[in-house]
Amino acid sequence: METREFEAGETVRPARPRAVLIAGPTASGKSALALALAERTGGVVINADSMQVYRDLRVLSARPTPEEEARAPHRLYGHVDGAVDYSVAHWLEDARAALAEAERDGRLPIFTGGTGLYFKALTQGLSPIPAIPAQVRAQVRGLGLDAPALHARLAAVDPETAARLRPSDTQRLMRALEVFEATGRPLARWQEAPADAPVLTPETSVRLFLASDRAALRARIAERFHVMMGQGALEEARALLARGLPPDRTLLKAHGMPWFARHLAGEITREAAIDGAILDTRHYAKRQDTWFRHQLAGWTALDKQAAGDWLARAVG
């Protein structure tokens, strides 16, 4: 695959990058590429995946193994309890600290993951949305509305945000309603406000999107999920469900969790749960690819075979 930009023009590559950013869809090979770069440069791998921050699902979220973590320093992996409502703002604060630590230690920070909003916050800043009081969050989440009802309620007070969100995205629908209830102002209006200065600019970072052939990616997703099953993914899911967390917790929506919950409740077979989880993950990878291509202009897109050599030239 030829090097290409998400936006016309030449990517500015710093002679001595402050950080390297490696994004891409799930199962595209990001973690392996980041680890290889960290070993070669004495760098530190910093997580930019919203599920891998949680400690409960190492296997099901495809977190680096203990053996991989021993090969190079890793930060922001498994450092959050599954009961916590961890936000983009929380991650950005932790990412700033991890970046500062790497710079103090003289290590190259290598951010890698598949959560586009994390990378967008890191490189474009965050809109100044106020913190949501706990009582407002409890009020909205206590409504007991399903996704279509939440979407209809949001459309009545913030039609612009409702139009942007998938009607099935319960988590983001509730978040938008919480913002409106807490501030009396639609989320869309808050997002129009000037963002904080970005942590990393194009001039100080190397930015790579790991692109994949769609058919090959679909095959890797299925293969990896079957490997996960042999590594104890179902047992992880059972242990997480046994905690009795509130149903709106983010971690309960990890790929495979809704299907495994149905299987463990006796509603569907193990094979049906695996098939459903693989299909959901494939759909998610397609959405990731589309999101990155539209939201992160100026990043270089390469396949896995070309990415290693390109990084070697870009990082030095």
N, C-alpha and C positions, 0 to 999 in steps of 0.2 A: 504493500500500500504506500502510496506517495505521501510525503508530508503535506499537510494542508492546514489552513487556519479555519476556525469557525467564522471568521470575518475577514474580508479581503484586507490585505496589507501584510507587512512584515512584522513578525513578533519580535519585540525587543528582548534580547537575552542578556542578562547581566554577566560581566566577566567573572564576578565573584558573587553568586546568588546568595541572598539572605536565607532563602528556603527553596525547596523543590515541592511542587504540588502535583500529585498523581491521582487523577480522578478517572472514573469509568463505571460501567454497569457491573452488577454482581457477577462473580465467576469469570471476570475478564483477565485475571492474573495480576491485579494491582499490588496485592500484598507481597507476592513473590518478587516482583520488580523492585518494590520499595526496599525489601530486605536485602536484595543483592546490592543495591546502590548503597545502603547503609553499611554493609560489610566492606565494600570497596573504599568508601570515603571516611569511615569512622563516624557515620551519621547516626541520628536517632529517628526512629519511625514514630510518627504521631498520628493517632487515629482520627479519621474524619468520617466515621460511620455511626449513625444514630443508634443502631442496635448493639454494636460492639462495645459501646461504653458500659453496658450492663454486665455484671458479673455472673448472672444466673445461667446464661445460655452460651457458653464458650463454643460448643460444637455447632449448635443450630444457627448461630450468628456468624459462623466461620471465622471466629477470632483466631489469631496466631496461636499455635500450640506452645506449650512450655519450652519445647526444644527450639522452636523458632525464636521465641523471646530471648533465649539464652545466647543466640548468635549476634544480637545487636540490641541496644536499649530500645524499649517500647514505652510509649506514654499514652495515657487516656484510654487504655483498654481495660474493661472490667472494673472500673473504679467507682461505678454508681450502682446502688442497690435497686432492684427491680421495682420497689415500691415508690421510688422517687419520680416525680414529674420533671424530667430533665429537658430543658429547652435549648434552642439555638443560642440564646443569650448566655446560658450557663456554659455551653460548650465554648463559646468565643472567649469567655473569661478564662476558662481552663487552658484553652489553646494559647492565649497570650502568655500565661505562666509557663507553659511547656516550651514555647519559643524562647522566652527569656532564659530559662534554664539551659537550653541547648546552646545559646549564645555564650552564656557564662562558662560552659564547659568546653567551648571551642568545637562543638559538633554541628554538622550540617543537619538542620531540621527537614525531615521528609514527611509531609502531610499526605496521607493516602486514605481513600475511602470512597463510598458511593453516595453520600448524602449531599446533594447539590446545594441545599440551603446553608450547610456548614461552609462550603467553599465560597459561596456568594457572600456570606457575612464576613469571611476572612479577607476577601479581595475587594469588596465593594462597601463594606460597613453595614451597620444595622440601623433601621429606622428607630427613633426614640419612643418606642411603645412602653407606657408605664407598666410596672409590675401589677399583676392582678391579685387583689386581696383574696385570702383563702375563703372567706365567706361567700364571695361572688362566684368563685370557682365551684364551691360546693353547691351553690344554688343552681347554677347552670347544669352541672352534671347530675344533680338530683331530680331534674325534670323527667328523666326516664324516657326521653324521646328517641325513636329510632332515627337512622340517617335521613330518610326522606323528610320526616317531620322537622328535623334540625335544619335541613336545607331550606325548607319552606319558611321556617321562622327567621332564618338569617336573610333570606331574600326580601322579607318585608322591611328589614331595618338597614341592610347593607347589600343591596342588589349587585353592586359591582364585585364585591368579594365572592358572593354566592355564585356569580356567573363564572368565576375563575376556578372554583373548587369543584372537584368531582362530588356528585350527590351522595356517594358512598363513603366519602372520607370523613368519618365521624370525628376523629381527633381534631382535624383542622376546622371543621364546622363549629365544634364546641369552643375552640380557641377564639375564633372570630366573634362568636356570641359573647364570650367572656369579656373581650375587649370592649364591645359595645355596652354591655351592662355595667362595666366598671367605670367607663369614661363618658358614656353618652355620645361617643363619636365613632363612626364606622372604622373598621380596620383599614379599609381602602384609603381613608383620609390620613390616618397615621402613617401609612406607608408612602404617602406622597411627600412627607416631611423630609428635609435633608438628612441623610444618613451620617453617622459618625464617620470620621476618617478611617479608611481601610487599614488593617494591620499590615498587609502586604500589597505592594503596588506591582504593576507589570515590570517596572524598571528594577525591582529588587528580588524578583522571583522567577523561577523556571516553571512553566505551567503546561502539563501534559494531560491530554485526554486519551485513555487507552481504548481505542475502538476495536470492535470485533466483528467478524463475519457473523451474521445473524444465525445461520444454521449451525455453525460451529459452536456458538455461544449456547444455543438451546441444548445441544448435545452435552456440553460441559456442565450445564446446570443440572441435568438429569443425573449424569454420572456422579457429580459431587454430592447430590442429595442421597443417593444410594450409599455412598461412602459414609456420609454422616450417620445414616441409620446403623451402620456397623460400629460406629464410634460412640453410640449411646444417645443419639438425639432424642429418641422417644423417652428414655429414662429422664433426660433433662426436662422435657416437657411435663412429665408426670410430677417431678419434684417442684417445678414452678407452680403448677396448678394446685399442689398441696398447700402452698402458702396462703391460698385464699385471698389473693390480692383483689382490689376493686376491679371490676370488668373494664374500666376505662384506662387502665395502665398501659402505657405504650408497649411494653415488652410482651404483653399478651397478644399483640398483633404481629409479632415477628413471623417471618415466612415459615409456614408449617404449623404454628401454634394453634390457630383456629381449627385446622383439620385434625391435629392430634387430639385436641380437646374433645372433638366429636367422636373420634375413635375410642378414646379412653372412657367416654360416657356410654359406649356401646351402640352408638348411632350408625357408624360406618365401619367397614373393614380396614385393616391396616393398609392393604393395597390401595384402597380408595383414598385414604388419607395421604399416602405418598404421592399418588397421581395428582390429587388436588393441590398439594403443596408445590409440586414441580410446575404445574400450570400457573399458579399464582406468581411464582418466582420468575417465570419467563415473561409474564405480563409486566411485572415490576421492572425487569431489565430493559424491556422495550420503552417503558415510560422514562427510565433513567436516561437512556440514550437520547431520546427526544428532548428532555429537559435540558441536559447539558449543552446540546447543540444550539438551543435557542437562548439560553440564559448566560452562558459563559463565553462571550465573544472574545476572540483573540487567542484562545488556547490552541496549541498544536495538537492535532489528532493523528495518531499513529497506531498501527497494529502492534501486537506483542513482539513480533519478530524484529521490527525496525526500532522499537522504542528503546531497547538497551543501548544500542550504538548511538542513537540520537541524544540520550541522556549523558552518555560519556562525553560527547562533544560539547553539550550545553553546560554541563557542570564543571568539566575540566578535571 
